[in-house]
Amino acid sequence: MLQRLFTLRWLRMVLAAILFALACFALGRWQYSRHEARSARADLIEAHYTAAPRPLADVLGEAPLTAGDEWRVVEATGIFRPPAILVKNRTNEGESGTEVLGVLDVAGGPSVLIDLGFAARRSVTAETPLPPLPSGEVTVTGWVRGYEED
């Protein structure tokens, strides 16, 4: 009986089972590390959502935006630079349309791109133009986000 366990066929099956177990263990550790990264990101976003707004200049200094500053609530005062920027062929909750952006010239600070909202394709036609940008000095409160990557 013991002789059968040491045949080439049985040794291959035992080796395959060991390799499969090692692969499952490694993939499980990888999946758990992904879970921890997503959980840490969700905790960071939740902490930033409930925080009081900070001045834009405090978050966007000379250094580039860090992952720890993303989704931070900021407040900026400035004047919108017309015209609005339309980013076509975007989707929002499964519906295609146009993303409306505006450039806010912040007094004593950088110009920032403000997402003014989403217009569904059926609501943006030549007959129904988008509303104009606010005129004069405005104060905007929102979340800081980095640029999109492909």
N, C-alpha and C positions, 0 to 999 in steps of 0.2 A: 504494500500500500504506500509506504513512504517513498518507494522507488518512483512511483507515478508522479509525485510532487516535484521531483527533480528532472523531469523530462524537459526538453527544449520548449515544447508547446506550453506547459504549465509555467515555466520561468518567464516566457514572453508575456503571458497573461498577467502574472503577478507584477512584472515590470510596468506593463501598461496601466494597471490599476494604481500603482504607486505614482506614476507620472500624471495620471488623471487627478489623483488626490492633491498632488503638489500644485497643479494648474488651478484647481478649484480654490485652494488656499490662497494663492497669489491673486487671483481675480477677486476673491472676497475682500482681501486687504485693500486692493485698488478701489473697489466699490465703496468701502467704508470711508476711505480718504476723500472720495468725491462727496459723500454725504456730509462729512465734517466741514469741508470747504463751503458747501452750499448752506449749511446751517450757520456757519460763522458769518457768511455774507447776509443771510436773512436777519441775523441778530443785529448786525451793523446797520442795515437799512431800517429796521424797527427803531433802533436807538436814535437815528437821525430824523425819522418821521416825527417823533414825539419831542424833539429838541426845539428850543426857541430859535428864531431866525438870527443868523449872524450877518454882519456886513459882508458884501461880496468881496471887498478888498482883503478881508482877513483870510478868506478861503482861496481866492485866486491871486496869489502873490506872484513873485518872479519865478518861483519853482513851478514845474508842471503839476497838474492835478494828480493826486495820488488815489489809490483805490480806497483808502480810508476816508477820503473827503467826498467820495461819490455819494449821491443822494442826501447830502447835507442841505438843510434848509437855509437859504440865503435871501437877503433883501438888497435890492439895488434901486437907485434913483437915477433917472436919465431921460433922454428924449429918443423916441423911435425915429430911425432913419428910413424914410419911404424909398421905394415901394416895398410891399411885403414880398417875400420870397416864396414861391410855390414849388413844392417838391412833389411831382406827380408820380403816379403808379406806386403808391404806398398802400399797405393794408393795415387795417385796424379792426380787430375782432372779426376777421374773415371777410370784411367788406373793403373793396378797393376805393381809392380816392386820392385826395391831395392833402399833404401836410402843409400848414401855413406857418411860416417862420418870419420873424422880424428881427432887425438888428437894433439893439438898444445901445446908444452911446452914453456910457456912464460918465458922469462928471468926475474928473480926476482919476479915472480908472480905465480899464480896457473896454472895448466894445464887445458885447456878448450877443450870442444868437439865442433868441427866445422862441420857444415852440408855442405858438398861439392857438394851436388846435388842429383838429382833423376835419376835413370837409368831405363827406361821402361823394362819390362820383356823380350820383344822380342829383346832388344839390348844387354842384358847380357847373354852370352853363354860361354861355355868353350873355344871356338875358338876365341872369342873377349874379352880378359880380359880388365878390367878397366885401365885407364892410371895411372901411378904411382903417389904417392904424390910428391909435390914439394920438392926439396932438398935444403939444406942450409937455411939461415935465410930469413924469409918472413914476410911481414907486411900484416895483414888481417884487413879489415874494414867490419863490419857487425852489426847485431842487436842482442842484448842480449835477450835471452828467458829463461824462467824457464823450469823445467822438465815437461814432459807430465804426466797427470794423467789419469787413466782409466775412 
